[in-house]
Amino acid sequence: MGVTQDLQQTGGSPDQEGSFHTHRPGNDPGTGRPARVEIFYFDAGGGHRAAMLALKEALTARNPHWHVVPVDLQKLLEPVDPIYRLTGRVTTPLRRVLTPIAPNVRFGPVQTQSIYNTALKTGVTYGVGAILPMLKLYIRRHAPRLEQELRRHWAEPGSPRPDIVVSVIPNFNGVMFRALRAVHAHVPYVTVMTDMVDCPPRFWMEDQDQVIVCGTDRALAQARATGFYDPANIVGVSGMMLGSRFYDLPAEPRLTRHELGLSPDRPTALIMFGGNGALVSERIVEKLRTFAPDVQTIVMCGRNRTLLRTLQGVAGCHAVGFVPNVADYMRLADFFIGKPGPGSISEAIHMGCPVIVQCNNATMPQERPNVDWVLNNGIGLSVRSFRRNIVDAVRTMTTDLERFRQAIRRNVRRNQAVFEVAALVERIAAAPAATPAPACEDAG
């Protein structure tokens, strides 16, 4: 039986109104207590947190008695984060000197992921791709210390034993798995890929006895080709995990273009560069106002307050800060403009919005295959430069909008991934803890 069909039969899909099913009650896994699920994530880029929140929401809605616990890996590993340790040594004496004269100025050490997020926010991503091989080298050289910190998390006196550990992050799955096995030898370990493909070596896939969940056919093929996994533990799902708001279809729209000060009849682009926004959004808005004035924009600025202030009050543009209801704004758009992140693309396509993405030397290596996926399925356009090419791309998009929409309906499966993963976690957690069971009957 195919995994998607099997999972849907165990409650792996939303009901007709798009809300989450409540799973049948009961304690797991044979212990007489509610199951404890730990989901490891970090905030580099924002997509990993979004995936964690989507899965946590689905599991909690289906199993209200369960303990679903997010674990911030970056916070856990701060003692061995070289950037955090270095900036901590600098800011501590600085704080002592300046606090008496400037008590409201905040100083603190900086996490490594903060540098990555700042690069995304400012758009200065040339060279950021070099972080990946450097990070892999750091993990390999410092694996014993990393594993020590992780073992401490699970071995701390009074720390409850998880029934299953789920990772939605790359790079660290080797050290996490080994640390877990050293403390809890039989707790199942599941990696849910939040990228459409793997970038070997040691990015998403590791040679270890675990479950790997893949959201695309290409990732499935990669997992099978590694020879790392029992075939029954290679699980295919129908895409990237999306939050419940992308399945919740209210009878009446929560927002309207009119409420945002936009025309109901003009072509509307939603511009989004993740939770940290990007300053290039301002340039895109300027270009469209000058050379494609019939197109109006909704700009998701995220935590980028500078961008939000700059765009507030601009005619034909509605700027939005960091909000939980991105789906409500996306429903008002005709198409999407943004970075080729797997989460953003998946959200847009799920909402029926074709995409315009940028791909050049500054694009993250793991995001370049996402552009191929868009182009191969005919569901959007790619440009080398938003600054130079966005106007022509938008003109093509608005002219051929219906063709792109038809391609979405024809070529992209309905995304039920978060429900499929939730059902998988339920089944694994319900298996006897001492003898981990195969993850599925058929790897799809």
Secondary structure, 3 states (H helix, E strand, C coil): CCHHHHHHHCCCCCCCCCCCCCCCCCCCCCCCCCCEEEEEECCCCCHHHHHHHHHHHHHHHHCCCCEEEEEEHHHHCHHHCHHHHHHHHHHHHHHHHHCCCCCCCCCCCCCHHHHHHHHHHHCCCCCHHHHHHHHHHHHHHCHHHHHHHHHHHHHCCCCCCCCEEEECCCCCHHHHHHHHHHHCCCCCEEEECCCCCCCCCCCCCCCCCCEEEECCHHHHHHHHHHCCCCHHHEEECCCCCCCHHHCCCCCCCCCCCHHHCCCCCCCEEEEECCCCCCCHHHHHHHHHHHHCCCCEEEEEEECCHHHHHHHCCCCCEEEEECCCCHHHHHCCCCEEEECCCHHHHHHHHHCCCCEEEECCCCCCCCCHHHHHHHHHCCCEEEECCHHHHHHHHHHHHHHCHHHHHHHHHHHCCCCCHHHHHHHHHHHHHHCCCCCCCCCCCCCC
